[in-house]
Amino acid sequence: MAPALTHPVPPGLNGGAPHRDTIYLTVVDKDRNCCSFINSLYHNFGSGVIAGDTGVMLQNRGSGFVIEDGHFNCIAPGKRPMHTIIPAMAYRGEQPILSFGVMGGHYQAMGHSYVFSNWLDFGMDLQEAIDAPRFLPQRGVLTVERPIPQATREALRQRGHTVAEADVPFGGGQMIYIDAEAGVLQAASDPRKDGCAMGY
């Protein structure tokens, strides 16, 4: 039996390590059925257990628990481990209009909000919304991606922020917009990871 983790989050997730163990895909078919899917083994080889003879490796998200009594993330009946798996869809009324997802460990919640707001609030097209330089406030430090200009960084410092540059880009993502009026789909894929946008 593997030793239990005694901390709520593996060090690599907070230390800016690349997140190569998560995939995201979204598909919209000719009938406008949508799939927004994200999967992660969490650590290399996940739990190390394969589901029967399927070849499917099981994840080990249970590693997010700790065994320290009284800890907010202590393993107990009815609790769920902390995780960052967030496939998303946006609807207009009853109809889905956007299927999207952002990968990247603890960046995922921020990433979903950021790319969605870029598209919805700032009028960027899908690719612009995904491509825009990213940032992550965490533990009193505002970490920014390399393309964020020095002038912007200095302005943030003057407003009291502690600014650091990210060692690696934040996450990756895919998006599909369903334009019902025009009868077309628009798609975008993040250059921060492997992937592509394809149509039929």
C-alpha positions as CSV (number, residue, x, y, z in Angstrom):
1,M,0.0,0.0,0.0
2,A,1.3,3.4,-1.0
3,P,2.0,5.9,1.8
4,A,-0.8,8.5,2.3
5,L,-0.1,12.1,1.5
6,T,-0.1,14.4,4.5
7,H,-0.7,17.7,2.6
8,P,-3.8,18.8,0.8
9,V,-2.1,19.5,-2.6
10,P,0.9,17.8,-4.2
11,P,3.8,20.3,-4.4
12,G,4.0,20.2,-8.2
13,L,0.5,21.8,-8.5
14,N,1.4,24.9,-6.6
15,G,5.0,25.2,-7.8
16,G,4.3,26.0,-11.4
17,A,5.1,22.6,-12.7
18,P,3.7,21.7,-16.1
19,H,0.3,19.9,-16.0
20,R,0.8,17.3,-18.7
21,D,-1.6,14.7,-17.1
22,T,-4.9,16.5,-18.0
23,I,-6.7,16.5,-21.3
24,Y,-9.7,18.5,-22.4
25,L,-11.9,18.0,-25.4
26,T,-15.2,19.4,-26.7
27,V,-17.3,18.2,-29.5
28,V,-20.5,19.5,-31.1
29,D,-22.1,17.3,-33.8
30,K,-24.4,18.1,-36.7
31,D,-27.5,17.9,-34.4
32,R,-25.9,20.3,-31.9
33,N,-25.4,17.7,-29.3
34,C,-22.5,18.8,-27.1
35,C,-19.8,17.2,-25.1
36,S,-17.5,19.0,-22.7
37,F,-15.0,16.5,-21.3
38,I,-12.0,16.8,-19.0
39,N,-9.9,14.0,-17.6
40,S,-6.8,13.8,-15.5
41,L,-4.9,10.9,-13.9
42,Y,-3.6,13.5,-11.4
43,H,-0.1,12.0,-11.0
44,N,1.9,10.0,-13.4
45,F,0.2,6.7,-14.0
46,G,-2.7,7.8,-11.7
47,S,-3.5,5.2,-9.1
48,G,-1.4,2.6,-10.9
49,V,-4.6,0.5,-11.3
50,I,-6.1,-0.5,-14.6
51,A,-9.8,-1.2,-14.9
52,G,-9.9,-4.9,-15.7
53,D,-8.7,-5.6,-19.2
54,T,-9.9,-2.3,-20.6
55,G,-6.5,-0.6,-20.6
56,V,-8.1,2.4,-18.8
57,M,-5.9,3.7,-16.0
58,L,-7.8,4.9,-13.0
59,Q,-7.0,8.3,-11.5
60,N,-5.9,9.0,-8.0
61,R,-7.8,12.1,-7.0
62,G,-8.2,10.6,-3.5
63,S,-4.6,11.9,-3.0
64,G,-6.2,15.3,-2.3
65,F,-7.3,14.0,1.1
66,V,-5.1,14.1,4.2
67,I,-5.1,11.8,7.3
68,E,-4.5,14.6,9.9
69,D,-7.5,14.6,12.3
70,G,-9.3,18.0,12.3
71,H,-7.8,19.1,9.0
72,F,-10.5,20.6,6.7
73,N,-9.5,18.1,4.0
74,C,-9.3,15.1,6.3
75,I,-10.7,11.9,4.8
76,A,-14.2,11.1,6.2
77,P,-17.5,9.6,5.1
78,G,-19.5,11.7,2.7
79,K,-16.6,14.0,1.8
80,R,-15.0,14.6,-1.6
81,P,-11.4,15.3,-2.3
82,M,-10.3,18.7,-3.6
83,H,-9.9,18.6,-7.3
84,T,-9.9,20.9,-10.3
85,I,-11.8,19.0,-13.0
86,I,-14.2,21.6,-14.5
87,P,-15.7,20.9,-17.9
88,A,-18.1,23.8,-18.8
89,M,-21.0,24.9,-21.0
90,A,-22.8,28.2,-21.3
91,Y,-26.5,28.3,-22.2
92,R,-28.8,30.9,-23.7
93,G,-32.2,29.8,-22.3
94,E,-32.5,26.1,-22.9
95,Q,-29.9,26.0,-25.7
96,P,-26.1,25.5,-25.3
97,I,-24.1,28.2,-27.0
98,L,-20.6,27.6,-25.7
99,S,-18.8,24.4,-24.8
100,F,-15.4,25.0,-23.3
101,G,-12.8,24.0,-20.8
102,V,-9.4,25.1,-19.4
103,M,-6.7,22.8,-18.0
104,G,-3.9,23.6,-15.6
105,G,-4.1,22.5,-12.0
106,H,-5.2,25.3,-9.6
107,Y,-5.4,27.7,-12.6
108,Q,-8.6,26.0,-13.9
109,A,-11.2,27.9,-12.0
110,M,-9.5,31.2,-12.8
111,G,-8.9,30.1,-16.4
112,H,-12.6,29.3,-17.0
113,S,-13.7,32.7,-15.6
114,Y,-10.9,34.5,-17.5
115,V,-11.5,33.0,-21.0
116,F,-15.3,33.2,-20.6
117,S,-15.1,36.9,-19.5
118,N,-12.7,37.7,-22.4
119,W,-15.3,36.4,-24.8
120,L,-18.5,37.5,-23.1
121,D,-17.5,40.8,-21.5
122,F,-14.7,42.1,-23.7
123,G,-16.0,40.9,-27.1
124,M,-12.9,38.9,-28.0
125,D,-13.4,36.1,-30.5
126,L,-12.8,32.6,-29.2
127,Q,-9.1,32.4,-30.2
128,E,-8.3,35.9,-28.8
129,A,-10.1,34.9,-25.5
130,I,-7.9,31.8,-25.2
131,D,-4.7,33.4,-26.4
132,A,-4.8,36.5,-24.1
133,P,-1.9,36.5,-21.6
134,R,-2.9,35.0,-18.2
135,F,-2.3,35.7,-14.6
136,L,-3.0,34.0,-11.3
137,P,-3.3,35.6,-7.8
138,Q,-2.3,33.0,-5.2
139,R,-0.9,33.2,-1.7
140,G,-0.2,37.0,-1.9
141,V,1.7,36.9,-5.3
142,L,0.3,37.9,-8.6
143,T,2.0,35.5,-11.1
144,V,1.9,36.7,-14.8
145,E,2.7,35.0,-18.0
146,R,5.7,36.3,-20.0
147,P,3.8,38.3,-22.6
148,I,2.4,40.7,-20.0
149,P,4.3,44.0,-20.6
150,Q,6.8,45.3,-18.1
151,A,4.8,48.6,-17.9
152,T,1.7,46.6,-16.8
153,R,3.8,44.7,-14.2
154,E,5.2,48.0,-12.9
155,A,1.7,49.6,-12.7
156,L,0.6,46.5,-10.7
157,R,3.5,46.9,-8.3
158,Q,2.7,50.5,-7.8
159,R,-0.8,49.4,-6.7
160,G,0.7,47.2,-4.1
161,H,0.9,43.8,-5.8
162,T,3.8,41.5,-5.5
163,V,4.4,40.4,-9.2
164,A,6.3,37.3,-10.4
165,E,6.7,35.8,-13.8
166,A,5.3,32.3,-14.3
167,D,7.9,29.6,-15.1
168,V,5.5,27.9,-17.6
169,P,2.3,29.0,-19.3
170,F,-1.0,28.7,-17.4
171,G,-3.0,25.7,-18.6
172,G,-4.5,25.1,-22.0
173,G,-8.1,25.1,-23.3
174,Q,-10.5,24.5,-26.2
175,M,-13.8,26.3,-27.0
176,I,-16.7,25.8,-29.5
177,Y,-19.3,28.5,-30.0
178,I,-22.7,27.4,-31.5
179,D,-24.0,30.2,-33.7
180,A,-27.6,29.1,-34.1
181,E,-28.6,32.2,-36.2
182,A,-25.8,31.7,-38.8
183,G,-26.0,27.9,-38.5
184,V,-22.3,27.6,-38.0
185,L,-19.8,26.5,-35.3
186,Q,-16.7,28.5,-34.3
187,A,-13.8,26.8,-32.5
188,A,-10.5,27.7,-30.9
189,S,-7.6,25.8,-29.5
190,D,-4.9,26.9,-27.0
191,P,-1.4,27.1,-28.3
192,R,-0.1,26.5,-24.7
193,K,-0.7,22.8,-25.1
194,D,-1.1,20.3,-27.9
195,G,-4.5,20.3,-29.6
196,C,-6.4,21.7,-32.5
197,A,-9.8,23.0,-33.7
198,M,-11.3,20.9,-36.4
199,G,-14.6,21.0,-38.4
200,Y,-16.5,18.8,-40.7
